[in-house]
Amino acid sequence: MPETTINRVAYSPGEFAKMFGKSQTWGYREIYRGNVNAITEHGRILIPAKEVERVLESAGIYNGREKPKVAEERIKKMTPEQKSIWQRFLELRREPGTGAQAQPKKEATQRKTTGGKVSRSSTMQRLAKSWRKGG
């Protein structure tokens, strides 16, 4: 019997993802995000082969350079007043004793202990109290 090769016209989300070295979940996410058009009629989700070609053609070529950081672009668009406020914010953030480090931590609630362990009587009292309240 002669062998015939059949060109695929559509792929499942798992097969699509496998072509890109990704998981099946990634394939479905690309569909749900709208990044990939899919055929949903006839009881299955299928991605046309033309869509695979489109994704590959639209992919950028990595040339080893990093993409510009979004924050740097935003800073360039700031007015001089906004830049000075931003710089002051950064200076304050870098100073010791300011920002999140300066806020005192809340102390854990102290429990009655005997010998470093929570006493059985205090545990039983809390349990009985919660039962009286109904849960």
C-alpha positions as CSV (number, residue, x, y, z in Angstrom):
1,M,0.0,0.0,0.0
2,P,1.6,3.3,-1.0
3,E,2.2,5.9,1.7
4,T,0.5,9.2,1.3
5,T,1.4,12.3,3.3
6,I,-1.5,14.4,4.4
7,N,-0.8,18.0,5.2
8,R,-2.5,19.1,8.4
9,V,-5.1,21.9,7.9
10,A,-5.8,22.4,11.7
11,Y,-4.2,21.6,15.1
12,S,-5.6,21.0,18.5
13,P,-4.5,23.6,21.2
14,G,-2.2,21.0,22.6
15,E,-0.6,20.3,19.3
16,F,-0.3,24.0,18.6
17,A,1.4,24.6,21.9
18,K,3.8,21.6,21.4
19,M,5.0,23.2,18.2
20,F,6.1,26.2,20.2
21,G,7.6,24.1,23.0
22,K,4.8,25.1,25.4
23,S,2.1,23.3,27.5
24,Q,-1.4,22.6,26.4
25,T,-2.6,25.3,28.9
26,W,-0.6,27.9,27.0
27,G,-2.4,26.9,23.8
28,Y,-5.8,27.5,25.4
29,R,-4.7,30.7,27.0
30,E,-3.5,32.1,23.6
31,I,-7.0,31.3,22.2
32,Y,-8.9,32.9,25.2
33,R,-6.7,36.0,25.1
34,G,-7.6,36.4,21.4
35,N,-4.0,36.1,20.3
36,V,-4.9,33.1,18.1
37,N,-8.0,32.6,16.0
38,A,-9.6,29.2,16.4
39,I,-12.4,27.2,14.8
40,T,-14.9,26.1,17.5
41,E,-17.6,24.6,15.4
42,H,-18.1,20.8,15.0
43,G,-17.4,20.0,18.7
44,R,-13.7,20.7,18.9
45,I,-11.4,23.7,19.2
46,L,-9.0,23.7,16.3
47,I,-6.4,26.2,15.2
48,P,-6.0,26.5,11.4
49,A,-2.5,25.8,9.9
50,K,-2.7,29.3,8.4
51,E,-3.0,30.8,11.9
52,V,0.2,28.9,12.9
53,E,2.0,30.5,10.0
54,R,0.7,33.9,10.9
55,V,2.0,33.6,14.4
56,L,5.4,32.5,13.2
57,E,5.5,35.4,10.6
58,S,4.6,38.0,13.2
59,A,7.2,36.8,15.7
60,G,10.1,39.1,16.3
61,I,13.7,38.0,15.9
62,Y,15.7,38.0,19.0
63,N,19.0,39.9,18.4
64,G,20.4,39.7,21.9
65,R,19.5,43.2,23.0
66,E,17.1,43.8,25.9
67,K,13.8,45.6,25.3
68,P,13.7,49.1,26.7
69,K,12.2,49.2,30.1
70,V,8.7,50.6,30.3
71,A,9.6,52.7,33.4
72,E,12.4,54.5,31.6
73,E,10.0,55.4,28.8
74,R,7.5,56.8,31.3
75,I,10.2,58.9,33.0
76,K,11.2,60.4,29.6
77,K,7.5,61.5,29.1
78,M,7.2,63.2,32.5
79,T,7.2,66.9,33.0
80,P,10.1,68.5,35.0
81,E,7.8,68.8,38.0
82,Q,6.8,65.1,37.8
83,K,10.4,64.1,37.5
84,S,11.5,66.0,40.6
85,I,8.6,64.4,42.6
86,W,9.7,61.0,41.3
87,Q,13.3,61.6,42.2
88,R,12.3,62.7,45.7
89,F,10.2,59.6,46.1
90,L,13.2,57.4,45.1
91,E,15.5,59.2,47.5
92,L,13.1,58.8,50.4
93,R,12.7,55.2,49.6
94,R,16.4,54.5,49.7
95,E,17.0,56.3,53.0
96,P,17.2,53.9,56.0
97,G,14.3,54.2,58.5
98,T,11.8,55.3,55.9
99,G,9.2,53.5,53.8
100,A,8.0,50.0,54.7
101,Q,11.0,49.4,57.0
102,A,10.0,52.3,59.3
103,Q,6.6,51.0,60.2
104,P,6.6,49.0,63.4
105,K,5.6,45.4,63.2
106,K,2.4,44.3,65.0
107,E,3.2,42.1,67.9
108,A,1.6,38.7,67.9
109,T,-1.1,38.2,70.5
110,Q,0.3,36.8,73.7
111,R,-1.0,33.6,75.0
112,K,-0.8,32.1,78.5
113,T,2.1,29.7,78.5
114,T,3.6,27.3,80.9
115,G,7.2,26.3,80.2
116,G,7.2,27.7,76.7
117,K,4.1,25.9,75.5
118,V,0.5,27.2,75.3
119,S,-1.3,26.0,78.4
120,R,-4.0,23.4,78.0
121,S,-6.4,25.4,80.1
122,S,-6.2,28.5,77.9
123,T,-6.7,26.4,74.8
124,M,-9.7,24.7,76.4
125,Q,-11.1,28.2,77.4
126,R,-10.8,29.5,73.9
127,L,-12.4,26.4,72.5
128,A,-15.3,26.5,74.9
129,K,-15.8,30.2,74.2
130,S,-16.1,29.6,70.4
131,W,-18.6,26.7,71.0
132,R,-20.8,29.0,73.1
133,K,-20.8,31.6,70.3
134,G,-21.9,28.9,67.9
135,G,-18.9,28.2,65.8
